Each structure stands twice: as structure tokens, then as C-alpha cells.
Amino acid sequence: MFASDGETTSANRPQATKQLFWSFVRLVSARWPEYSIEAALLALFMISACTCTVIFELPSSPVRQAIPSAFLRRALTGIAMGLTAIALIYSPWGQRSGAISIRQ
């Protein structure tokens, strides 16, 4: 990869890039189910975050009108997001993706 004088040769650069690319492809192909689950769980978390925020902060929402305190609405949003994260982590998908390691 390096020439004798310490500089990278231009002839070795494409070969090293190809090796790096194919090692990345092998890694991803071996773990694609876990990566897909991670993406799905992240999407569910973001949908939950948007839904909770709309419910608690939309001016025309009956929940916002029922809870006048902005601090309390934000605290409830945080609690809802924390419970969502816990539910996703302990779900079968979360356990499959490696979000939690179960020791036997």
C-alpha cells in the first residue's frame, strides 16, 4: 500500500479501495436482517415521536387545551418517548437487532 519512501502509490490506491469496498459488502450482506430491523425500529420511533408531539403540541388538539402547562406537556411527551424506546428495545425485533443482549 505504501511505497518505500512512505508515500502512497497511485497504483495501489484503487486496489485498496476495491478491497475496502468488498469487505464492506461482505459485512453488510452478513448482517442485513439486523440492519433492516434497526431501520424499521428507528422509523417506528420517529413516527411515535411525531405523533406524540402533534397530540401534545398542536394548537387545535384537545389534549393541549386540556393541559395548559407547557412544561407538563413536554414532560408527558418525554415520558411517552421513553416508554416507546423501552417497548421497542424489549420487543422481539429489538432483541433480534441486538438492542439488548440477553445472557443465559
Secondary structure, 3 states (H helix, E strand, C coil): CECCCCCECCCHHHHHHHHHHHHHHHHHHHHHHHHHHHHHHHHHHHHHHHHHHHHHHCCCCHHHHHCCCHHHHHHHHHHHHHHHHHHHHHCHHHHHHCCCCCCC
